[in-house]
């Protein structure tokens, strides 16, 4: 009886260790979500009295051309991130795992990940400025390439996507290397003994065993591509003419630049719902197959 009481007291004491984190999340995270949803039904500039407008903010958003462009750009970011963030890091991980210089290659590829999105964006923006790479093309007589590439609609979007992938590829490579090094080797050895070729070995044995890591990389890339902000802000600020905005940037501009906090909150709610739905179906399908 004493032992049971002692165990119960220890269990209650253990809960005290996580209590600060629970209180912090409850006070600042969950309350912020509730207030954002509440604010999305109001018209407010942060200073005057709040005016209830119902779903007018949502209706206005979906009738706004700039919001629709932002949605399209976000979809482009998501599709490109999911494709490139999976294929290229997986290929490099396979090559690095089979290389004698694996530690050196891991450091080279991981270095861009150590940079913040802001620093990476500034570096690429400086390289592509008129006094950077275009100036070199001018010296080489390649006049057709002398332009401000970040000022060209939609071209700048793909440049920023490439920048984001350049910075995120290192972490994905390390995750795949870790996954390749921890998979069960017995099915791989059995397939080799049965004469499986390299392509069949990876496609039918290694990739299925690597599925948990692939799911993690896909979900990380998915969420990061939905909420990308910093690199876009320092490279184009959503321009020219708001053609390179994503939903995260639109949320910021609506709230803090144009003073439409209700509209910005509506964008945040839409973005959160989309991320939750996509993540839910990915996770559910993963557990179903498991």
LUMLO-970060 format. One record per residue (C-alpha): residue in one letter; x, y, z. Coordinates in steps of 0.5 Angstrom, whole numbers. Example, Ala and Ser with C-alpha at 12.3 -4.5 7.8 and 13.67 -1.06 7.14 Angstrom:
BEGIN
<gukol res="a" x="25" y="-9" z="16"/>
<gukol res="s" x="27" y="-2" z="14"/>
This chain:
BEGIN
<gukol res="x" x="0" y="0" z="0"/>
<gukol res="x" x="6" y="5" z="2"/>
<gukol res="x" x="9" y="3" z="-5"/>
<gukol res="x" x="3" y="5" z="-9"/>
<gukol res="x" x="2" y="11" z="-5"/>
<gukol res="x" x="9" y="13" z="-6"/>
<gukol res="x" x="9" y="11" z="-14"/>
<gukol res="x" x="3" y="16" z="-14"/>
<gukol res="x" x="6" y="21" z="-11"/>
<gukol res="x" x="12" y="21" z="-16"/>
<gukol res="x" x="7" y="21" z="-22"/>
<gukol res="x" x="4" y="27" z="-19"/>
<gukol res="x" x="11" y="30" z="-18"/>
<gukol res="x" x="13" y="28" z="-25"/>
<gukol res="x" x="7" y="32" z="-28"/>
<gukol res="x" x="10" y="38" z="-24"/>
<gukol res="x" x="16" y="38" z="-29"/>
<gukol res="x" x="11" y="39" z="-35"/>
<gukol res="x" x="6" y="44" z="-32"/>
<gukol res="x" x="10" y="50" z="-34"/>
<gukol res="x" x="11" y="48" z="-41"/>
<gukol res="x" x="3" y="47" z="-41"/>
<gukol res="x" x="2" y="53" z="-38"/>
<gukol res="x" x="6" y="57" z="-43"/>
<gukol res="x" x="3" y="53" z="-49"/>
<gukol res="x" x="-4" y="55" z="-46"/>
<gukol res="x" x="-3" y="62" z="-45"/>
<gukol res="x" x="1" y="64" z="-51"/>
<gukol res="x" x="-1" y="59" z="-56"/>
<gukol res="x" x="-8" y="57" z="-55"/>
<gukol res="x" x="-10" y="63" z="-53"/>
<gukol res="x" x="-7" y="67" z="-59"/>
<gukol res="x" x="-11" y="62" z="-64"/>
<gukol res="x" x="-17" y="63" z="-61"/>
<gukol res="x" x="-16" y="71" z="-61"/>
<gukol res="x" x="-14" y="70" z="-69"/>
<gukol res="x" x="-20" y="66" z="-70"/>
<gukol res="x" x="-25" y="71" z="-66"/>
<gukol res="x" x="-21" y="77" z="-70"/>
<gukol res="x" x="-22" y="74" z="-77"/>
<gukol res="x" x="-30" y="76" z="-76"/>
<gukol res="x" x="-28" y="83" z="-74"/>
<gukol res="x" x="-26" y="90" z="-78"/>
<gukol res="x" x="-20" y="93" z="-74"/>
<gukol res="x" x="-14" y="97" z="-75"/>
<gukol res="x" x="-11" y="96" z="-68"/>
<gukol res="x" x="-13" y="103" z="-66"/>
<gukol res="x" x="-20" y="104" z="-67"/>
<gukol res="x" x="-26" y="100" z="-64"/>
<gukol res="x" x="-27" y="93" z="-67"/>
<gukol res="x" x="-33" y="92" z="-72"/>
<gukol res="x" x="-36" y="86" z="-73"/>
<gukol res="x" x="-37" y="84" z="-80"/>
<gukol res="x" x="-38" y="76" z="-80"/>
<gukol res="x" x="-35" y="73" z="-86"/>
<gukol res="x" x="-34" y="79" z="-90"/>
<gukol res="x" x="-27" y="78" z="-89"/>
<gukol res="x" x="-27" y="71" z="-92"/>
<gukol res="x" x="-31" y="73" z="-98"/>
<gukol res="x" x="-27" y="79" z="-99"/>
<gukol res="x" x="-21" y="75" z="-99"/>
<gukol res="x" x="-23" y="70" z="-104"/>
<gukol res="x" x="-25" y="76" z="-109"/>
<gukol res="x" x="-19" y="79" z="-108"/>
<gukol res="x" x="-14" y="78" z="-114"/>
<gukol res="x" x="-8" y="79" z="-110"/>
<gukol res="x" x="-10" y="73" z="-105"/>
<gukol res="x" x="-11" y="69" z="-111"/>
<gukol res="x" x="-4" y="70" z="-114"/>
<gukol res="x" x="-2" y="69" z="-107"/>
<gukol res="x" x="-5" y="62" z="-107"/>
<gukol res="x" x="-3" y="60" z="-113"/>
<gukol res="x" x="5" y="62" z="-111"/>
<gukol res="x" x="4" y="58" z="-105"/>
<gukol res="x" x="2" y="52" z="-109"/>
<gukol res="x" x="8" y="53" z="-113"/>
<gukol res="x" x="12" y="53" z="-107"/>
<gukol res="x" x="9" y="47" z="-104"/>
<gukol res="x" x="9" y="43" z="-111"/>
<gukol res="x" x="16" y="45" z="-112"/>
<gukol res="x" x="19" y="44" z="-105"/>
<gukol res="x" x="15" y="37" z="-104"/>
<gukol res="x" x="18" y="34" z="-111"/>
<gukol res="x" x="25" y="37" z="-110"/>
<gukol res="x" x="26" y="37" z="-103"/>
<gukol res="x" x="25" y="29" z="-103"/>
<gukol res="x" x="28" y="27" z="-110"/>
<gukol res="x" x="35" y="31" z="-110"/>
<gukol res="x" x="37" y="30" z="-102"/>
<gukol res="x" x="35" y="22" z="-103"/>
<gukol res="x" x="40" y="22" z="-109"/>
<gukol res="x" x="45" y="26" z="-105"/>
<gukol res="x" x="44" y="21" z="-99"/>
<gukol res="x" x="45" y="15" z="-103"/>
<gukol res="x" x="51" y="18" z="-106"/>
<gukol res="x" x="54" y="20" z="-100"/>
<gukol res="x" x="53" y="14" z="-96"/>
<gukol res="x" x="57" y="10" z="-101"/>
<gukol res="x" x="62" y="15" z="-101"/>
<gukol res="x" x="69" y="15" z="-97"/>
<gukol res="x" x="68" y="22" z="-96"/>
<gukol res="x" x="62" y="22" z="-93"/>
<gukol res="x" x="63" y="27" z="-87"/>
<gukol res="x" x="66" y="32" z="-91"/>
<gukol res="x" x="60" y="32" z="-96"/>
<gukol res="x" x="55" y="32" z="-90"/>
<gukol res="x" x="59" y="39" z="-88"/>
<gukol res="x" x="59" y="42" z="-95"/>
<gukol res="x" x="51" y="41" z="-96"/>
<gukol res="x" x="49" y="42" z="-89"/>
<gukol res="x" x="53" y="49" z="-89"/>
<gukol res="x" x="47" y="53" z="-92"/>
<gukol res="x" x="42" y="50" z="-87"/>
<gukol res="x" x="46" y="54" z="-81"/>
<gukol res="x" x="44" y="60" z="-85"/>
<gukol res="x" x="38" y="64" z="-83"/>
<gukol res="x" x="32" y="65" z="-89"/>
<gukol res="x" x="34" y="72" z="-88"/>
<gukol res="x" x="41" y="71" z="-89"/>
<gukol res="x" x="40" y="66" z="-95"/>
<gukol res="x" x="36" y="71" z="-98"/>
<gukol res="x" x="40" y="77" z="-97"/>
<gukol res="x" x="46" y="73" z="-100"/>
<gukol res="x" x="42" y="71" z="-106"/>
<gukol res="x" x="39" y="78" z="-107"/>
<gukol res="x" x="46" y="81" z="-107"/>
<gukol res="x" x="49" y="76" z="-112"/>
<gukol res="x" x="43" y="77" z="-117"/>
<gukol res="x" x="43" y="85" z="-116"/>
<gukol res="x" x="45" y="89" z="-122"/>
<gukol res="x" x="52" y="90" z="-119"/>
<gukol res="x" x="53" y="82" z="-118"/>
<gukol res="x" x="52" y="77" z="-123"/>
<gukol res="x" x="49" y="81" z="-128"/>
<gukol res="x" x="55" y="85" z="-128"/>
<gukol res="x" x="59" y="79" z="-130"/>
<gukol res="x" x="55" y="77" z="-136"/>
<gukol res="x" x="55" y="84" z="-138"/>
<gukol res="x" x="63" y="84" z="-138"/>
<gukol res="x" x="63" y="77" z="-142"/>
<gukol res="x" x="58" y="81" z="-147"/>
<gukol res="x" x="52" y="77" z="-145"/>
<gukol res="x" x="47" y="83" z="-145"/>
<gukol res="x" x="41" y="79" z="-146"/>
<gukol res="x" x="42" y="76" z="-139"/>
<gukol res="x" x="44" y="83" z="-136"/>
<gukol res="x" x="37" y="85" z="-132"/>
<gukol res="x" x="34" y="85" z="-125"/>
<gukol res="x" x="32" y="78" z="-124"/>
<gukol res="x" x="28" y="79" z="-118"/>
<gukol res="x" x="24" y="84" z="-121"/>
<gukol res="x" x="21" y="79" z="-126"/>
<gukol res="x" x="14" y="77" z="-124"/>
<gukol res="x" x="14" y="69" z="-123"/>
<gukol res="x" x="22" y="68" z="-125"/>
<gukol res="x" x="23" y="71" z="-118"/>
<gukol res="x" x="19" y="66" z="-115"/>
<gukol res="x" x="23" y="60" z="-118"/>
<gukol res="x" x="29" y="64" z="-116"/>
<gukol res="x" x="26" y="64" z="-109"/>
<gukol res="x" x="24" y="57" z="-109"/>
<gukol res="x" x="31" y="55" z="-111"/>
<gukol res="x" x="34" y="59" z="-105"/>
<gukol res="x" x="29" y="56" z="-100"/>
<gukol res="x" x="31" y="49" z="-103"/>
<gukol res="x" x="39" y="51" z="-103"/>
<gukol res="x" x="38" y="52" z="-95"/>
<gukol res="x" x="34" y="46" z="-93"/>
<gukol res="x" x="37" y="41" z="-97"/>
<gukol res="x" x="42" y="40" z="-92"/>
<gukol res="x" x="38" y="38" z="-87"/>
<gukol res="x" x="34" y="33" z="-91"/>
<gukol res="x" x="40" y="30" z="-93"/>
<gukol res="x" x="42" y="28" z="-86"/>
<gukol res="x" x="35" y="25" z="-85"/>
<gukol res="x" x="36" y="21" z="-91"/>
<gukol res="x" x="43" y="19" z="-89"/>
<gukol res="x" x="40" y="17" z="-82"/>
<gukol res="x" x="35" y="13" z="-85"/>
<gukol res="x" x="39" y="9" z="-89"/>
<gukol res="x" x="44" y="8" z="-84"/>
<gukol res="x" x="39" y="5" z="-79"/>
<gukol res="x" x="34" y="1" z="-84"/>
<gukol res="x" x="34" y="-7" z="-82"/>
<gukol res="x" x="40" y="-10" z="-87"/>
<gukol res="x" x="37" y="-17" z="-87"/>
<gukol res="x" x="32" y="-16" z="-92"/>
<gukol res="x" x="37" y="-12" z="-96"/>
<gukol res="x" x="42" y="-17" z="-96"/>
<gukol res="x" x="37" y="-23" z="-98"/>
<gukol res="x" x="35" y="-19" z="-104"/>
<gukol res="x" x="42" y="-18" z="-106"/>
<gukol res="x" x="43" y="-26" z="-105"/>
<gukol res="x" x="37" y="-27" z="-110"/>
<gukol res="x" x="40" y="-23" z="-115"/>
<gukol res="x" x="37" y="-16" z="-115"/>
<gukol res="x" x="39" y="-11" z="-119"/>
<gukol res="x" x="41" y="-4" z="-116"/>
<gukol res="x" x="35" y="-1" z="-118"/>
<gukol res="x" x="30" y="-6" z="-116"/>
<gukol res="x" x="34" y="-7" z="-109"/>
<gukol res="x" x="32" y="1" z="-108"/>
<gukol res="x" x="25" y="1" z="-111"/>
<gukol res="x" x="23" y="-5" z="-108"/>
<gukol res="x" x="27" y="-6" z="-101"/>
<gukol res="x" x="30" y="0" z="-99"/>
<gukol res="x" x="25" y="5" z="-101"/>
<gukol res="x" x="20" y="2" z="-97"/>
<gukol res="x" x="24" y="1" z="-91"/>
<gukol res="x" x="26" y="8" z="-91"/>
<gukol res="x" x="18" y="10" z="-92"/>
<gukol res="x" x="18" y="13" z="-84"/>
<gukol res="x" x="24" y="18" z="-86"/>
<gukol res="x" x="21" y="20" z="-93"/>
<gukol res="x" x="14" y="22" z="-89"/>
<gukol res="x" x="18" y="26" z="-84"/>
<gukol res="x" x="22" y="30" z="-90"/>
<gukol res="x" x="15" y="31" z="-94"/>
<gukol res="x" x="11" y="33" z="-88"/>
<gukol res="x" x="17" y="38" z="-86"/>
<gukol res="x" x="18" y="41" z="-93"/>
<gukol res="x" x="10" y="41" z="-94"/>
<gukol res="x" x="9" y="46" z="-87"/>
<gukol res="x" x="16" y="50" z="-89"/>
<gukol res="x" x="13" y="51" z="-96"/>
<gukol res="x" x="6" y="54" z="-93"/>
<gukol res="x" x="9" y="58" z="-88"/>
<gukol res="x" x="15" y="61" z="-92"/>
<gukol res="x" x="16" y="69" z="-91"/>
<gukol res="x" x="23" y="71" z="-89"/>
<gukol res="x" x="27" y="70" z="-95"/>
<gukol res="x" x="21" y="73" z="-99"/>
<gukol res="x" x="21" y="79" z="-95"/>
<gukol res="x" x="28" y="81" z="-96"/>
<gukol res="x" x="29" y="79" z="-103"/>
<gukol res="x" x="22" y="82" z="-106"/>
<gukol res="x" x="18" y="84" z="-101"/>
<gukol res="x" x="12" y="80" z="-105"/>
<gukol res="x" x="14" y="85" z="-111"/>
<gukol res="x" x="13" y="87" z="-116"/>
<gukol res="x" x="6" y="89" z="-116"/>
<gukol res="x" x="5" y="83" z="-111"/>
<gukol res="x" x="6" y="78" z="-116"/>
<gukol res="x" x="11" y="74" z="-111"/>
<gukol res="x" x="7" y="74" z="-105"/>
<gukol res="x" x="5" y="67" z="-101"/>
<gukol res="x" x="0" y="67" z="-96"/>
<gukol res="x" x="5" y="68" z="-90"/>
<gukol res="x" x="7" y="74" z="-93"/>
<gukol res="x" x="0" y="76" z="-95"/>
<gukol res="x" x="-2" y="75" z="-88"/>
<gukol res="x" x="3" y="80" z="-86"/>
<gukol res="x" x="2" y="85" z="-91"/>
<gukol res="x" x="-6" y="85" z="-89"/>
<gukol res="x" x="-4" y="86" z="-82"/>
<gukol res="x" x="1" y="90" z="-81"/>
<gukol res="x" x="3" y="94" z="-87"/>
<gukol res="x" x="-5" y="96" z="-89"/>
<gukol res="x" x="-8" y="96" z="-82"/>
<gukol res="x" x="-13" y="91" z="-84"/>
<gukol res="x" x="-12" y="86" z="-78"/>
<gukol res="x" x="-19" y="82" z="-79"/>
<gukol res="x" x="-17" y="81" z="-86"/>
<gukol res="x" x="-10" y="78" z="-84"/>
<gukol res="x" x="-13" y="74" z="-79"/>
<gukol res="x" x="-17" y="71" z="-84"/>
<gukol res="x" x="-11" y="69" z="-88"/>
<gukol res="x" x="-8" y="66" z="-82"/>
<gukol res="x" x="-14" y="62" z="-81"/>
<gukol res="x" x="-15" y="60" z="-88"/>
<gukol res="x" x="-7" y="58" z="-88"/>
<gukol res="x" x="-8" y="54" z="-82"/>
<gukol res="x" x="-14" y="50" z="-84"/>
<gukol res="x" x="-10" y="48" z="-90"/>
<gukol res="x" x="-4" y="46" z="-87"/>
<gukol res="x" x="-8" y="42" z="-82"/>
<gukol res="x" x="-12" y="38" z="-87"/>
<gukol res="x" x="-6" y="36" z="-91"/>
<gukol res="x" x="-2" y="34" z="-85"/>
<gukol res="x" x="-8" y="30" z="-83"/>
<gukol res="x" x="-9" y="26" z="-89"/>
<gukol res="x" x="-2" y="25" z="-90"/>
<gukol res="x" x="-1" y="22" z="-83"/>
<gukol res="x" x="-7" y="18" z="-83"/>
<gukol res="x" x="-5" y="15" z="-89"/>
<gukol res="x" x="1" y="13" z="-86"/>
<gukol res="x" x="-1" y="10" z="-80"/>
<gukol res="x" x="-7" y="6" z="-84"/>
<gukol res="x" x="-1" y="3" z="-88"/>
<gukol res="x" x="3" y="2" z="-82"/>
